[in-house]
Amino acid sequence: MPLFIINDDITKQKVDAIVNAANETLLGGSGVDGSIHRAAGPKLLEECKTLNGCNIGDAKITKGYNLPAKYVIHTVGPVWQGGKNGEEELLTSCYNRSLQLAVENKCESIAFPMISTGVYGYPKYEAMQIAKKTIVKFLSELDVDIDVYIVLFGNDITGYFDIEDGLNDYFIGKTSGVMPYISDGTIMGAVRMFSNVCSGVGLIKNVFAKISNAAPNLEDVINKRRESFSSMVMRKIQESGMTEVACYQAANINKQIFSKIRSSAGEDDLDGYQPTKNTALSFAIALKLNLEESKDLLGKAGYAFSDANKTDIIVEYCITNRIYDIYKVNDFLFAYNQPVLGSKCH
């Protein structure tokens, strides 16, 4: 059931269905509508002529023809008239009807444009909130395995997101004064780089001395049973009172991955399920962990927060400020051109 926001050309999406922001005639137009008709070829128009148009808020489906997508779902969004003429209900219906058709036609992936935000004038931020709210509600109620994409086009994403001023200040604060690490690719170059980080050769000697002293007990350390990533996730779910479904949905994670986590929880060794860092961060958000707990969860997966990683800085900011809505976090990540959190079903 994951939802992703991407910046791309919707006509090039290799998904089962793309959604066309059409007009009531379904006979082509400007913007997304015109682009889809041009990319699909003349057979799309021929099929659309047989559909007798489409009402505002409704949707109809055709083949994709020359498009990478198998289907085109045509929906007619409302024209913005100030927000007091049923625009929100009609736009919500566009997303619901399109998703219904996708599920009925056994689609495993679907890509939406931002319906009605072009010449129809729907305010971008409000339209984005309606899109995300409607899609998440639809998928959570049905618990279907379908990857959903909202596709923005072009470099200008101004207006779609409400990015907090505090994030930019936090980001700048985290990245300012970071020492550049330069190595010439040799062993001595690596030592010099490490020396800069540790501020002196003496500290390096102490570090290696500690490693050497620990070596005889390394096997004991490895064999000592510790809580795994999967076990911590399952423990935190139980402690929080969340259901398993609510947890993986809040993490924007598909249930196949969650099944791997559940099945590997409680294993005696640490060679079981190994999550990606993206997955570990997703569960830190979903479980509403504080920063120390999040670091612990990442550590159990073999990762750590880094001030040299934009994604880590943004997620750390969200956790510190108790921003636990995965889609809000992903708005921040998208705005800073970082991969969003979550995992695809297919």
PAKEDO-489167 format. One record per residue (C-alpha): residue number from 0; residue in one letter; x, y, z. Coordinates in pm, 1 decimal, padded with zeros to 6 digits. Layout:
<kefis>
i; aa; x; y; z
NUM; A; X; Y; Z
...
</kefis>
This chain:
<kefis>
i; aa; x; y; z
0; M; 00000.0; 00000.0; 00000.0
1; P; 00294.7; 00243.7; -00012.1
2; L; 00255.6; 00599.4; -00147.5
3; F; 00544.1; 00781.9; -00311.8
4; I; 00583.7; 01132.6; -00451.6
5; I; 00822.2; 01161.0; -00745.6
6; N; 00929.1; 01424.8; -00996.1
7; D; 00903.3; 01283.3; -01348.0
8; D; 00703.7; 01262.5; -01669.6
9; I; 00385.3; 01065.6; -01605.6
10; T; 00376.5; 00936.3; -01965.4
11; K; 00702.2; 00748.2; -01898.6
12; Q; 00591.9; 00567.0; -01583.2
13; K; 00622.4; 00188.2; -01604.5
14; V; 00315.1; 00117.1; -01396.6
15; D; -00004.0; -00075.8; -01459.5
16; A; -00214.0; 00241.2; -01485.0
17; I; -00157.9; 00612.1; -01517.0
18; V; -00430.2; 00862.2; -01439.4
19; N; -00520.2; 01128.4; -01692.8
20; A; -00649.5; 01465.0; -01571.5
21; A; -00907.9; 01481.7; -01849.0
22; N; -01193.7; 01711.0; -01943.3
23; E; -01556.4; 01600.5; -01961.4
24; T; -01538.4; 01508.6; -02331.9
25; L; -01240.5; 01271.9; -02282.4
26; L; -01129.5; 01378.2; -02629.6
27; G; -00796.9; 01528.9; -02533.0
28; G; -00689.7; 01874.9; -02427.0
29; S; -00390.6; 02065.8; -02296.4
30; G; -00140.3; 01990.8; -02020.2
31; V; -00129.7; 01634.6; -01887.7
32; D; -00430.5; 01537.1; -02099.5
33; G; -00264.9; 01639.6; -02423.4
34; S; 00067.9; 01481.0; -02329.0
35; I; -00095.2; 01146.0; -02253.0
36; H; -00292.3; 01144.0; -02578.9
37; R; 00019.5; 01227.3; -02781.1
38; A; 00225.2; 00958.0; -02611.1
39; A; -00048.0; 00692.3; -02635.2
40; G; -00118.3; 00751.5; -03004.0
41; P; -00441.9; 00793.0; -03202.1
42; K; -00597.9; 00465.9; -03084.7
43; L; -00651.1; 00617.3; -02741.0
44; L; -00871.0; 00889.3; -02886.8
45; E; -01065.7; 00631.2; -03087.4
46; E; -01147.0; 00436.3; -02769.3
47; C; -01229.2; 00753.6; -02576.9
48; K; -01489.8; 00844.4; -02840.3
49; T; -01684.0; 00531.0; -02741.2
50; L; -01707.8; 00629.4; -02370.9
51; N; -01961.4; 00914.0; -02406.8
52; G; -01760.7; 01150.3; -02190.4
53; C; -01720.0; 01150.3; -01813.4
54; N; -01878.7; 01344.6; -01528.6
55; I; -01674.7; 01561.0; -01291.8
56; G; -01550.9; 01347.4; -01002.9
57; D; -01595.8; 01022.9; -01196.7
58; A; -01341.2; 00810.9; -01387.0
59; K; -01328.9; 00574.1; -01683.8
60; I; -01060.6; 00334.5; -01801.4
61; T; -00902.7; 00261.0; -02140.2
62; K; -00602.5; 00074.6; -02271.3
63; G; -00263.2; 00244.5; -02263.7
64; Y; -00167.9; 00171.1; -02626.3
65; N; 00179.3; 00319.2; -02691.6
66; L; 00233.2; 00415.1; -02327.6
67; P; 00445.7; 00199.9; -02092.5
68; A; 00132.5; 00172.6; -01876.4
69; K; -00122.0; -00098.2; -01952.2
70; Y; -00417.2; 00129.6; -01873.4
71; V; -00511.5; 00495.2; -01870.2
72; I; -00768.5; 00595.3; -01610.0
73; H; -00935.7; 00919.1; -01716.7
74; T; -01081.6; 01134.0; -01440.5
75; V; -01236.0; 01479.6; -01455.7
76; G; -01136.8; 01714.5; -01176.4
77; P; -01328.1; 02021.5; -01059.5
78; V; -01252.6; 02377.9; -01162.2
79; W; -01155.4; 02584.5; -00857.1
80; Q; -01429.1; 02834.5; -00771.7
81; G; -01318.6; 02946.5; -00428.9
82; G; -01369.6; 02617.7; -00246.8
83; K; -01737.2; 02655.8; -00161.7
84; N; -01887.9; 02473.0; -00456.5
85; G; -01808.9; 02114.2; -00364.2
86; E; -01456.9; 02118.8; -00509.6
87; E; -01302.5; 01914.7; -00227.5
88; E; -01566.7; 01641.6; -00249.6
89; L; -01531.8; 01621.4; -00627.3
90; L; -01152.7; 01605.3; -00616.4
91; T; -01168.9; 01338.6; -00345.3
92; S; -01405.3; 01142.7; -00568.3
93; C; -01157.0; 01162.2; -00857.7
94; Y; -00894.3; 00980.7; -00653.5
95; N; -01137.2; 00728.8; -00506.1
96; R; -01295.3; 00638.3; -00839.8
97; S; -00954.4; 00605.8; -01006.6
98; L; -00829.6; 00376.5; -00731.3
99; Q; -01147.8; 00169.3; -00748.2
100; L; -01096.3; 00113.2; -01120.6
101; A; -00731.8; 00022.3; -01062.6
102; V; -00824.8; -00238.8; -00801.5
103; E; -01109.8; -00376.7; -01015.2
104; N; -00865.7; -00422.6; -01302.9
105; K; -00607.2; -00591.6; -01077.1
106; C; -00349.6; -00315.7; -01111.0
107; E; -00047.2; -00349.0; -00886.8
108; S; 00076.1; 00006.1; -00945.9
109; I; -00079.3; 00338.6; -01040.8
110; A; 00054.3; 00690.0; -01102.2
111; F; -00145.2; 01010.4; -01050.4
112; P; -00075.5; 01361.7; -01174.1
113; M; -00183.3; 01648.2; -00950.8
114; I; -00544.2; 01664.2; -01065.9
115; S; -00700.7; 02008.1; -01121.7
116; T; -00389.7; 02209.3; -01026.1
117; G; -00316.2; 02323.6; -01381.9
118; V; -00556.1; 02541.1; -01581.7
119; Y; -00839.8; 02436.5; -01346.3
120; G; -00669.3; 02645.9; -01077.2
121; Y; -00700.3; 02425.3; -00768.4
122; P; -00454.2; 02554.0; -00501.3
123; K; -00153.6; 02323.7; -00505.1
124; Y; -00106.2; 02270.6; -00131.5
125; E; -00474.1; 02196.5; -00071.9
126; A; -00483.7; 01961.4; -00370.8
127; M; -00178.5; 01772.3; -00244.3
128; Q; -00332.8; 01730.3; 00102.0
129; I; -00654.7; 01594.4; -00050.1
130; A; -00460.8; 01356.5; -00273.9
131; K; -00250.2; 01211.8; 00009.0
132; K; -00538.2; 01191.2; 00256.7
133; T; -00770.0; 01020.2; 00008.3
134; I; -00512.2; 00772.9; -00121.4
135; V; -00393.3; 00672.0; 00226.2
136; K; -00749.7; 00631.3; 00353.6
137; F; -00852.1; 00420.8; 00052.5
138; L; -00551.6; 00190.6; 00075.8
139; S; -00562.7; 00152.0; 00452.9
140; E; -00930.3; 00058.2; 00450.1
141; L; -00886.3; -00203.7; 00177.4
142; D; -00530.4; -00306.5; 00274.1
143; V; -00451.1; -00379.7; -00091.2
144; D; -00104.9; -00439.6; -00235.1
145; I; -00072.3; -00157.2; -00483.1
146; D; 00209.1; 00094.5; -00525.3
147; V; 00077.1; 00448.5; -00568.5
148; Y; 00275.7; 00737.0; -00711.0
149; I; 00196.1; 01106.7; -00720.9
150; V; 00394.4; 01242.5; -01013.8
151; L; 00497.6; 01606.1; -01018.6
152; F; 00644.2; 01745.5; -01337.6
153; G; 00915.8; 02008.3; -01371.3
154; N; 01154.5; 02166.5; -01124.4
155; D; 00906.0; 02405.7; -00967.4
156; I; 00737.8; 02230.9; -00673.7
157; T; 00664.0; 02557.9; -00494.8
158; G; 00321.2; 02553.9; -00337.2
159; Y; 00273.6; 02177.7; -00304.0
160; F; 00445.8; 02151.7; 00033.8
161; D; 00460.9; 02347.8; 00356.9
162; I; 00827.6; 02317.9; 00449.0
163; E; 00898.3; 02448.8; 00798.2
164; D; 01157.3; 02725.9; 00835.4
165; G; 01303.5; 02538.6; 01129.8
166; L; 01409.2; 02248.8; 00909.1
167; N; 01626.4; 02471.7; 00691.8
168; D; 01789.0; 02629.4; 00999.1
169; Y; 01849.6; 02284.3; 01149.2
170; F; 01989.5; 02157.4; 00820.3
171; I; 02232.4; 02448.1; 00788.5
172; G; 02337.4; 02410.9; 01151.6
173; K; 02409.3; 02040.9; 01109.4
174; T; 02614.9; 02080.2; 00793.2
175; S; 02810.1; 02396.9; 00876.7
176; G; 03168.5; 02357.6; 00991.9
177; V; 03197.0; 01996.2; 00872.4
178; M; 03562.5; 01920.4; 00798.9
179; P; 03624.8; 01803.4; 00441.5
180; Y; 03781.6; 01456.7; 00436.1
181; I; 04043.5; 01420.1; 00162.0
182; S; 04229.6; 01096.1; 00097.6
183; D; 04472.7; 01023.3; -00184.7
184; G; 04358.4; 00662.6; -00200.3
185; T; 04665.2; 00523.3; -00019.0
186; I; 04691.0; 00368.1; 00324.9
187; M; 04881.3; 00671.6; 00449.6
188; G; 04617.1; 00896.0; 00297.5
189; A; 04349.9; 00708.4; 00491.6
190; V; 04554.4; 00741.7; 00810.8
191; R; 04591.3; 01114.4; 00756.0
192; M; 04215.3; 01144.3; 00702.2
193; F; 04146.4; 00943.4; 01018.2
194; S; 04396.1; 01157.8; 01202.2
195; N; 04198.0; 01471.4; 01111.4
196; V; 03878.6; 01317.4; 01237.8
197; C; 04030.3; 01198.1; 01564.8
198; S; 04237.6; 01514.1; 01618.5
199; G; 04576.4; 01351.6; 01678.7
200; V; 04784.4; 01041.5; 01626.8
201; G; 04780.1; 00971.5; 01998.6
202; L; 04405.8; 00912.8; 01991.3
203; I; 04446.9; 00679.5; 01693.2
204; K; 04698.9; 00471.5; 01890.4
205; N; 04455.6; 00448.7; 02179.8
206; V; 04175.7; 00337.3; 01946.8
207; F; 04387.5; 00061.8; 01792.4
208; A; 04508.5; -00044.1; 02137.7
209; K; 04148.2; -00086.0; 02252.7
210; I; 04067.5; -00288.3; 01940.4
211; S; 04368.6; -00512.4; 02001.4
212; N; 04275.0; -00568.0; 02366.2
213; A; 03918.8; -00656.8; 02265.0
214; A; 04024.4; -00909.3; 01998.9
215; P; 04063.4; -01214.3; 02226.7
216; N; 03702.7; -01175.7; 02341.2
217; L; 03559.5; -01103.7; 01995.7
218; E; 03404.8; -01448.4; 01954.8
219; D; 03235.1; -01419.6; 02292.6
220; V; 03095.3; -01081.1; 02193.6
221; I; 02963.9; -01214.7; 01862.5
222; N; 02809.3; -01520.5; 02023.6
223; K; 02641.2; -01320.5; 02298.0
224; R; 02270.9; -01301.8; 02221.2
225; R; 02141.2; -00950.4; 02159.6
226; E; 01808.4; -00809.8; 02056.0
227; S; 01783.3; -00794.5; 01678.2
228; F; 01624.0; -00521.4; 01469.5
229; S; 01318.5; -00738.8; 01405.9
230; S; 01276.5; -00822.3; 01773.8
231; M; 01295.1; -00456.3; 01871.9
232; V; 01033.6; -00362.1; 01611.7
233; M; 00793.0; -00628.7; 01736.8
234; R; 00858.8; -00533.6; 02099.9
235; K; 00793.2; -00166.3; 02029.9
236; I; 00470.8; -00248.7; 01847.0
237; Q; 00349.4; -00440.4; 02151.3
238; E; 00453.5; -00164.0; 02389.7
239; S; 00283.4; 00103.4; 02180.1
240; G; -00047.4; -00081.9; 02156.9
241; M; -00050.3; -00047.0; 01778.2
242; T; -00172.8; -00324.1; 01554.2
243; E; 00079.6; -00473.7; 01314.9
244; V; -00119.0; -00348.0; 01015.7
245; A; -00133.0; 00004.1; 01156.3
246; C; 00241.9; -00005.4; 01212.5
247; Y; 00352.8; -00107.1; 00864.9
248; Q; 00100.9; 00128.0; 00709.2
249; A; 00234.8; 00413.5; 00924.2
250; A; 00583.8; 00319.2; 00802.0
251; N; 00473.8; 00323.7; 00435.1
252; I; 00605.2; -00033.1; 00417.5
253; N; 00443.4; -00320.5; 00231.3
254; K; 00325.1; -00622.0; 00425.2
255; Q; 00566.0; -00862.4; 00251.9
256; I; 00859.3; -00685.6; 00414.6
257; F; 00676.3; -00672.1; 00745.9
258; S; 00616.7; -01048.5; 00724.4
259; K; 00994.0; -01097.8; 00698.9
260; I; 01043.1; -00882.5; 01006.9
261; R; 00779.3; -01071.5; 01203.6
262; S; 00911.1; -01414.6; 01104.9
263; S; 01270.5; -01328.4; 01198.9
264; A; 01187.4; -01172.5; 01536.6
265; G; 01314.5; -01371.7; 01833.2
266; E; 01584.0; -01555.4; 01639.3
267; D; 01887.2; -01651.1; 01849.4
268; D; 02141.9; -01510.9; 01606.0
269; L; 02170.6; -01180.3; 01423.8
270; D; 02196.2; -01332.2; 01075.8
271; G; 01824.6; -01308.5; 01004.8
272; Y; 01640.3; -01032.5; 00823.2
273; Q; 01863.7; -00737.1; 00731.2
274; P; 01660.7; -00421.2; 00661.5
275; T; 01772.5; -00136.1; 00442.1
276; K; 01845.5; 00189.7; 00619.1
277; N; 01532.4; 00331.9; 00454.2
278; T; 01323.1; 00060.5; 00621.4
279; A; 01486.2; 00117.4; 00959.9
280; L; 01419.3; 00491.9; 00941.5
281; S; 01060.5; 00425.5; 00832.7
282; F; 00991.5; 00216.6; 01143.2
283; A; 01156.5; 00472.6; 01371.1
284; I; 00898.6; 00722.0; 01242.7
285; A; 00605.4; 00479.8; 01250.5
286; L; 00679.6; 00368.2; 01608.0
287; K; 00724.5; 00731.1; 01719.8
288; L; 01060.6; 00655.0; 01875.0
289; N; 01257.4; 00930.9; 02041.9
290; L; 01605.7; 01010.2; 01912.1
291; E; 01791.4; 00770.5; 02143.2
292; E; 01550.2; 00486.0; 02064.0
293; S; 01584.2; 00563.4; 01693.7
294; K; 01962.4; 00546.4; 01718.0
295; D; 01926.4; 00213.5; 01899.8
296; L; 01697.3; 00076.0; 01627.7
297; L; 01933.1; 00192.2; 01353.0
298; G; 02227.0; 00040.7; 01538.5
299; K; 02055.0; -00298.4; 01557.6
300; A; 02020.2; -00283.0; 01178.2
301; G; 02386.2; -00188.1; 01137.7
302; Y; 02337.8; 00181.8; 01062.5
303; A; 02377.7; 00519.5; 01229.7
304; F; 02269.4; 00879.6; 01181.3
305; S; 02529.0; 01087.5; 00999.2
306; D; 02560.4; 01465.9; 00977.4
307; A; 02704.1; 01411.3; 00629.3
308; N; 02378.3; 01257.2; 00503.2
309; K; 02087.6; 01485.7; 00410.0
310; T; 01825.9; 01216.2; 00466.1
311; D; 01959.6; 01145.4; 00815.3
312; I; 01958.6; 01514.7; 00905.4
313; I; 01598.6; 01559.1; 00791.0
314; V; 01471.9; 01244.9; 00966.8
315; E; 01661.6; 01337.8; 01283.4
316; Y; 01500.2; 01682.6; 01271.0
317; C; 01154.4; 01526.2; 01237.9
318; I; 01212.4; 01288.1; 01528.3
319; T; 01351.5; 01566.2; 01748.2
320; N; 01044.0; 01776.4; 01672.8
321; R; 00804.0; 01480.8; 01706.3
322; I; 00694.4; 01492.4; 01342.7
323; Y; 00583.8; 01131.4; 01300.2
324; D; 00357.8; 01154.0; 00996.0
325; I; 00554.5; 00957.9; 00733.6
326; Y; 00400.4; 01160.1; 00451.4
327; K; 00501.2; 01487.4; 00614.5
328; V; 00853.0; 01351.0; 00657.1
329; N; 00852.2; 01248.7; 00292.1
330; D; 00741.6; 01599.3; 00193.0
331; F; 01057.2; 01731.2; 00357.7
332; L; 01274.0; 01466.7; 00191.9
333; F; 01122.1; 01530.3; -00149.6
334; A; 01168.4; 01905.6; -00115.2
335; Y; 01539.1; 01849.2; -00046.6
336; N; 01566.8; 01605.1; -00339.1
337; Q; 01620.5; 01300.7; -00116.0
338; P; 01473.8; 00948.9; -00150.7
339; V; 01146.2; 00919.1; 00038.4
340; L; 01080.9; 00660.6; 00309.4
341; G; 00885.4; 00344.0; 00242.3
342; S; 00904.7; 00029.4; 00030.3
343; K; 00727.6; -00076.2; -00287.0
344; C; 00508.8; -00382.6; -00306.4
345; H; 00625.7; -00484.7; -00651.6
</kefis>
